[in-house]
Amino acid sequence: MLLSDEDYFYARAEAELKMAKAARVPIAAQAHYTLAGHYLNRAYGGRSDHETSADQLRARIPSPSSRQ
């Protein structure tokens, strides 16, 4: 089964978010959040009503220090 481009980019964004949450090094987590934001922008075709920045993604997910 072939995925549409939108489905592929959305799946990649989800994978990047999981990796960001699991990252133990802050710079790695930041890189994963940044990639997730780019993938989400691609998944939604860059429409301004669905654009998500890496900062918006980071704000939604608790930091590693608050998860302890």
MOPAC internal coordinates of N, CA, C and O (Angstrom, degrees):
PM7 1SCF
backbone

  N    0.0000 0     0.00 0     0.00 0    0    0    0
  C    1.4468 1     0.00 0     0.00 0    1    0    0
  C    1.5283 1   108.65 1     0.00 0    2    1    0
  O    1.2310 1   120.89 1   -53.37 1    3    2    1
  N    1.2933 1   115.91 1   126.63 1    3    2    1
  C    1.4614 1   121.17 1   178.66 1    5    3    2
  C    1.5228 1   110.20 1   -90.21 1    6    5    3
  O    1.2310 1   121.19 1   -42.30 1    7    6    5
  N    1.3185 1   115.32 1   137.70 1    7    6    5
  C    1.4541 1   120.53 1   176.50 1    9    7    6
  C    1.5217 1   109.51 1   -88.68 1   10    9    7
  O    1.2310 1   121.24 1   -32.38 1   11   10    9
  N    1.3183 1   115.23 1   147.62 1   11   10    9
  C    1.4595 1   118.23 1   171.71 1   13   11   10
  C    1.5278 1   107.29 1   -70.47 1   14   13   11
  O    1.2310 1   120.29 1   -16.81 1   15   14   13
  N    1.3016 1   117.05 1   163.19 1   15   14   13
  C    1.4602 1   120.41 1   177.97 1   17   15   14
  C    1.5288 1   110.53 1   -57.51 1   18   17   15
  O    1.2310 1   120.65 1   137.01 1   19   18   17
  N    1.3356 1   116.37 1   -42.99 1   19   18   17
  C    1.4599 1   120.38 1  -178.61 1   21   19   18
  C    1.5212 1   111.24 1   -61.86 1   22   21   19
  O    1.2310 1   120.33 1   136.67 1   23   22   21
  N    1.3223 1   116.97 1   -43.33 1   23   22   21
  C    1.4680 1   120.63 1   179.42 1   25   23   22
  C    1.5286 1   110.86 1   -65.66 1   26   25   23
  O    1.2310 1   120.38 1   140.52 1   27   26   25
  N    1.3147 1   116.88 1   -39.48 1   27   26   25
  C    1.4598 1   120.37 1   178.81 1   29   27   26
  C    1.5285 1   110.40 1   -62.65 1   30   29   27
  O    1.2310 1   120.43 1   130.78 1   31   30   29
  N    1.3292 1   116.78 1   -49.22 1   31   30   29
  C    1.4545 1   119.89 1  -178.05 1   33   31   30
  C    1.5269 1   111.61 1   -64.26 1   34   33   31
  O    1.2310 1   120.30 1   143.66 1   35   34   33
  N    1.3335 1   117.03 1   -36.34 1   35   34   33
  C    1.4598 1   120.05 1   177.78 1   37   35   34
  C    1.5321 1   110.32 1   -65.95 1   38   37   35
  O    1.2310 1   120.55 1   137.25 1   39   38   37
  N    1.3236 1   116.55 1   -42.75 1   39   38   37
  C    1.4685 1   120.29 1   178.22 1   41   39   38
  C    1.5244 1   110.96 1   -62.87 1   42   41   39
  O    1.2310 1   120.22 1   139.82 1   43   42   41
  N    1.3223 1   117.19 1   -40.18 1   43   42   41
  C    1.4652 1   120.53 1   177.81 1   45   43   42
  C    1.5278 1   110.63 1   -64.49 1   46   45   43
  O    1.2310 1   120.36 1   140.39 1   47   46   45
  N    1.3368 1   116.91 1   -39.61 1   47   46   45
  C    1.4612 1   120.14 1   177.97 1   49   47   46
  C    1.5237 1   110.52 1   -61.72 1   50   49   47
  O    1.2310 1   120.31 1   136.50 1   51   50   49
  N    1.3173 1   117.01 1   -43.50 1   51   50   49
  C    1.4660 1   120.28 1   177.95 1   53   51   50
  C    1.5330 1   110.88 1   -61.31 1   54   53   51
  O    1.2310 1   120.52 1   138.07 1   55   54   53
  N    1.3160 1   116.61 1   -41.93 1   55   54   53
  C    1.4662 1   120.18 1   179.26 1   57   55   54
  C    1.5255 1   110.75 1   -63.82 1   58   57   55
  O    1.2310 1   120.34 1   138.59 1   59   58   57
  N    1.3272 1   116.96 1   -41.41 1   59   58   57
  C    1.4676 1   120.33 1   179.10 1   61   59   58
  C    1.5270 1   111.09 1   -64.70 1   62   61   59
  O    1.2310 1   119.93 1   141.93 1   63   62   61
  N    1.3262 1   117.74 1   -38.07 1   63   62   61
  C    1.4593 1   120.49 1   178.01 1   65   63   62
  C    1.5233 1   111.12 1   -64.25 1   66   65   63
  O    1.2310 1   120.43 1   139.40 1   67   66   65
  N    1.3215 1   116.78 1   -40.60 1   67   66   65
  C    1.4690 1   120.23 1   177.52 1   69   67   66
  C    1.5262 1   110.69 1   -62.94 1   70   69   67
  O    1.2310 1   121.02 1   137.59 1   71   70   69
  N    1.3303 1   115.65 1   -42.41 1   71   70   69
  C    1.4629 1   118.99 1   179.08 1   73   71   70
  C    1.5336 1   111.07 1   -67.27 1   74   73   71
  O    1.2310 1   120.13 1   144.17 1   75   74   73
  N    1.3236 1   117.36 1   -35.83 1   75   74   73
  C    1.4637 1   120.40 1   178.25 1   77   75   74
  C    1.5191 1   110.57 1   -64.11 1   78   77   75
  O    1.2310 1   120.61 1   137.17 1   79   78   77
  N    1.3235 1   116.44 1   -42.83 1   79   78   77
  C    1.4626 1   120.26 1   179.84 1   81   79   78
  C    1.5253 1   111.50 1   -65.90 1   82   81   79
  O    1.2310 1   120.19 1   149.13 1   83   82   81
  N    1.3253 1   117.24 1   -30.87 1   83   82   81
  C    1.4663 1   121.26 1  -178.03 1   85   83   82
  C    1.5273 1   112.95 1   -87.18 1   86   85   83
  O    1.2310 1   120.51 1   166.40 1   87   86   85
  N    1.3144 1   116.62 1   -13.60 1   87   86   85
  C    1.4693 1   120.13 1  -176.35 1   89   87   86
  C    1.5216 1   110.95 1   -64.85 1   90   89   87
  O    1.2310 1   121.11 1   -41.26 1   91   90   89
  N    1.3135 1   115.47 1   138.74 1   91   90   89
  C    1.4645 1   121.22 1   178.48 1   93   91   90
  C    1.5261 1   111.83 1  -100.28 1   94   93   91
  O    1.2310 1   120.74 1   167.08 1   95   94   93
  N    1.3044 1   116.19 1   -12.92 1   95   94   93
  C    1.4681 1   121.40 1  -179.79 1   97   95   94
  C    1.5306 1   107.42 1  -107.70 1   98   97   95
  O    1.2310 1   119.64 1   -56.43 1   99   98   97
  N    1.3279 1   118.29 1   123.57 1   99   98   97
  C    1.4662 1   120.90 1  -176.02 1  101   99   98
  C    1.5259 1   114.66 1   -54.48 1  102  101   99
  O    1.2310 1   119.84 1   139.51 1  103  102  101
  N    1.3123 1   117.91 1   -40.49 1  103  102  101
  C    1.4678 1   119.79 1  -178.84 1  105  103  102
  C    1.5298 1   111.25 1   -66.20 1  106  105  103
  O    1.2310 1   120.27 1   147.19 1  107  106  105
  N    1.3297 1   117.08 1   -32.81 1  107  106  105
  C    1.4628 1   120.48 1   176.36 1  109  107  106
  C    1.5218 1   110.10 1   -68.87 1  110  109  107
  O    1.2310 1   120.46 1   136.79 1  111  110  109
  N    1.3246 1   116.73 1   -43.21 1  111  110  109
  C    1.4640 1   120.21 1   177.67 1  113  111  110
  C    1.5246 1   110.21 1   -59.88 1  114  113  111
  O    1.2310 1   120.52 1   136.96 1  115  114  113
  N    1.3126 1   116.61 1   -43.04 1  115  114  113
  C    1.4619 1   120.86 1   178.97 1  117  115  114
  C    1.5250 1   111.01 1   -60.62 1  118  117  115
  O    1.2310 1   120.35 1   137.10 1  119  118  117
  N    1.3176 1   116.93 1   -42.90 1  119  118  117
  C    1.4639 1   120.62 1   179.16 1  121  119  118
  C    1.5281 1   110.77 1   -62.12 1  122  121  119
  O    1.2310 1   120.17 1   137.62 1  123  122  121
  N    1.3218 1   117.29 1   -42.38 1  123  122  121
  C    1.4690 1   120.46 1   179.49 1  125  123  122
  C    1.5267 1   111.33 1   -66.07 1  126  125  123
  O    1.2310 1   120.01 1   139.23 1  127  126  125
  N    1.3394 1   117.59 1   -40.77 1  127  126  125
  C    1.4674 1   119.81 1   177.12 1  129  127  126
  C    1.5231 1   110.96 1   -63.59 1  130  129  127
  O    1.2310 1   120.53 1   140.18 1  131  130  129
  N    1.3111 1   116.59 1   -39.82 1  131  130  129
  C    1.4601 1   120.58 1   178.78 1  133  131  130
  C    1.5215 1   110.54 1   -62.57 1  134  133  131
  O    1.2310 1   120.75 1   133.57 1  135  134  133
  N    1.3284 1   116.17 1   -46.43 1  135  134  133
  C    1.4630 1   119.67 1   178.25 1  137  135  134
  C    1.5299 1   111.15 1   -62.63 1  138  137  135
  O    1.2310 1   120.41 1   139.31 1  139  138  137
  N    1.3269 1   116.81 1   -40.69 1  139  138  137
  C    1.4733 1   119.89 1   178.91 1  141  139  138
  C    1.5245 1   110.19 1   -59.78 1  142  141  139
  O    1.2310 1   120.51 1   137.84 1  143  142  141
  N    1.3224 1   116.64 1   -42.16 1  143  142  141
  C    1.4610 1   119.73 1   178.35 1  145  143  142
  C    1.5151 1   112.49 1   -62.17 1  146  145  143
  O    1.2310 1   120.72 1   138.50 1  147  146  145
  N    1.3147 1   116.24 1   -41.50 1  147  146  145
  C    1.4704 1   119.86 1   178.30 1  149  147  146
  C    1.5284 1   110.74 1   -65.52 1  150  149  147
  O    1.2310 1   120.55 1   137.21 1  151  150  149
  N    1.3268 1   116.56 1   -42.79 1  151  150  149
  C    1.4715 1   119.12 1   178.60 1  153  151  150
  C    1.5224 1   111.46 1   -63.50 1  154  153  151
  O    1.2310 1   120.01 1   139.97 1  155  154  153
  N    1.3290 1   117.59 1   -40.03 1  155  154  153
  C    1.4633 1   119.19 1   178.03 1  157  155  154
  C    1.5202 1   111.23 1   -64.86 1  158  157  155
  O    1.2310 1   120.52 1   140.61 1  159  158  157
  N    1.3178 1   116.62 1   -39.39 1  159  158  157
  C    1.4674 1   118.80 1   176.38 1  161  159  158
  C    1.5183 1   111.00 1   -60.30 1  162  161  159
  O    1.2310 1   120.55 1   138.92 1  163  162  161
  N    1.3126 1   116.55 1   -41.08 1  163  162  161
  C    1.4690 1   120.09 1   177.87 1  165  163  162
  C    1.5230 1   111.19 1   -68.12 1  166  165  163
  O    1.2310 1   120.47 1   140.17 1  167  166  165
  N    1.3282 1   116.71 1   -39.83 1  167  166  165
  C    1.4704 1   120.41 1  -178.55 1  169  167  166
  C    1.5221 1   111.25 1   -61.19 1  170  169  167
  O    1.2310 1   120.70 1   144.10 1  171  170  169
  N    1.3189 1   116.26 1   -35.90 1  171  170  169
  C    1.4528 1   119.94 1  -178.23 1  173  171  170
  C    1.5206 1   112.54 1   -99.87 1  174  173  171
  O    1.2310 1   120.18 1  -163.53 1  175  174  173
  N    1.2997 1   117.26 1    16.47 1  175  174  173
  C    1.4559 1   121.73 1   173.32 1  177  175  174
  C    1.5138 1   114.52 1    67.40 1  178  177  175
  O    1.2310 1   120.48 1  -160.12 1  179  178  177
  N    1.3231 1   116.68 1    19.88 1  179  178  177
  C    1.4550 1   119.16 1   178.02 1  181  179  178
  C    1.5110 1   113.99 1    71.14 1  182  181  179
  O    1.2310 1   120.05 1  -165.75 1  183  182  181
  N    1.3315 1   117.51 1    14.25 1  183  182  181
  C    1.4601 1   119.19 1   178.43 1  185  183  182
  C    1.5190 1   108.53 1   -65.88 1  186  185  183
  O    1.2310 1   120.52 1   -45.72 1  187  186  185
  N    1.3087 1   116.61 1   134.28 1  187  186  185
  C    1.4610 1   120.94 1  -173.95 1  189  187  186
  C    1.5232 1   112.61 1   -63.19 1  190  189  187
  O    1.2310 1   119.42 1   152.88 1  191  190  189
  N    1.3356 1   118.71 1   -27.12 1  191  190  189
  C    1.4605 1   119.66 1  -179.41 1  193  191  190
  C    1.5228 1   112.55 1   -76.28 1  194  193  191
  O    1.2310 1   119.76 1   170.08 1  195  194  193
  N    1.3402 1   118.06 1    -9.92 1  195  194  193
  C    1.4495 1   121.27 1   179.13 1  197  195  194
  C    1.5224 1   113.73 1  -121.73 1  198  197  195
  O    1.2310 1   119.96 1  -176.61 1  199  198  197
  N    1.3280 1   117.68 1     3.39 1  199  198  197
  C    1.4606 1   119.20 1  -178.78 1  201  199  198
  C    1.5202 1   109.76 1   -67.98 1  202  201  199
  O    1.2310 1   121.54 1   -45.28 1  203  202  201
  N    1.2887 1   114.67 1   134.72 1  203  202  201
  C    1.4609 1   121.46 1  -179.69 1  205  203  202
  C    1.5122 1   108.44 1  -126.04 1  206  205  203
  O    1.2310 1   120.97 1   -54.18 1  207  206  205
  N    1.3084 1   115.75 1   125.82 1  207  206  205
  C    1.4586 1   118.68 1   178.70 1  209  207  206
  C    1.5205 1   109.72 1   -89.46 1  210  209  207
  O    1.2310 1   120.96 1   -17.06 1  211  210  209
  N    1.2924 1   115.78 1   162.94 1  211  210  209
  C    1.4628 1   120.49 1   177.32 1  213  211  210
  C    1.5201 1   109.96 1   -61.24 1  214  213  211
  O    1.2310 1   119.97 1   143.67 1  215  214  213
  N    1.3300 1   117.66 1   -36.33 1  215  214  213
  C    1.4619 1   120.30 1   178.63 1  217  215  214
  C    1.5283 1   111.21 1   -63.58 1  218  217  215
  O    1.2310 1   120.04 1   141.04 1  219  218  217
  N    1.3232 1   117.53 1   -38.96 1  219  218  217
  C    1.4594 1   120.53 1   177.58 1  221  219  218
  C    1.5266 1   110.73 1   -64.89 1  222  221  219
  O    1.2310 1   120.35 1   140.10 1  223  222  221
  N    1.3218 1   116.94 1   -39.90 1  223  222  221
  C    1.4628 1   120.19 1   178.55 1  225  223  222
  C    1.5224 1   110.93 1   -64.91 1  226  225  223
  O    1.2310 1   120.52 1   134.92 1  227  226  225
  N    1.3336 1   116.62 1   -45.08 1  227  226  225
  C    1.4618 1   120.43 1   179.92 1  229  227  226
  C    1.5225 1   110.91 1   -61.30 1  230  229  227
  O    1.2310 1   119.94 1   144.50 1  231  230  229
  N    1.3175 1   117.72 1   -35.50 1  231  230  229
  C    1.4616 1   121.05 1  -178.56 1  233  231  230
  C    1.5351 1   111.27 1   -67.36 1  234  233  231
  O    1.2310 1   119.92 1   154.08 1  235  234  233
  N    1.3145 1   117.76 1   -25.92 1  235  234  233
  C    1.4639 1   121.85 1  -178.30 1  237  235  234
  C    1.5198 1   113.83 1   -82.55 1  238  237  235
  O    1.2310 1   120.70 1   160.55 1  239  238  237
  N    1.3136 1   116.27 1   -19.45 1  239  238  237
  C    1.4660 1   119.61 1  -173.40 1  241  239  238
  C    1.5204 1   108.49 1  -114.67 1  242  241  239
  O    1.2310 1   120.65 1   -47.78 1  243  242  241
  N    1.3339 1   116.36 1   132.22 1  243  242  241
  C    1.4691 1   118.51 1  -179.34 1  245  243  242
  C    1.5160 1   112.24 1   -62.58 1  246  245  243
  O    1.2310 1   121.12 1   -32.90 1  247  246  245
  N    1.3154 1   115.47 1   147.10 1  247  246  245
  C    1.4561 1   120.13 1   179.00 1  249  247  246
  C    1.5243 1   109.40 1   -71.98 1  250  249  247
  O    1.2310 1   120.03 1   -22.36 1  251  250  249
  N    1.3385 1   117.54 1   157.64 1  251  250  249
  C    1.4676 1   120.48 1  -179.60 1  253  251  250
  C    1.5253 1   112.79 1   -55.83 1  254  253  251
  O    1.2310 1   119.78 1   145.04 1  255  254  253
  N    1.3282 1   118.03 1   -34.96 1  255  254  253
  C    1.4639 1   119.99 1  -178.43 1  257  255  254
  C    1.5254 1   111.96 1   -69.62 1  258  257  255
  O    1.2310 1   119.61 1   152.90 1  259  258  257
  N    1.3245 1   118.35 1   -27.10 1  259  258  257
  C    1.4633 1   119.97 1   179.58 1  261  259  258
  C    1.5134 1   112.44 1   -85.26 1  262  261  259
  O    1.2310 1   119.79 1   171.17 1  263  262  261
  N    1.3353 1   118.00 1    -8.83 1  263  262  261
  C    1.4627 1   121.10 1  -179.67 1  265  263  262
  C    1.5187 1   112.80 1   -88.14 1  266  265  263
  O    1.2310 1   119.71 1   173.94 1  267  266  265
  N    1.2993 1   118.15 1    -6.06 1  267  266  265
  C    1.4634 1   120.57 1  -176.03 1  269  267  266
  C    1.4931 1   112.46 1   -78.06 1  270  269  267
  O    1.2310 1   120.10 1   180.00 1  271  270  269

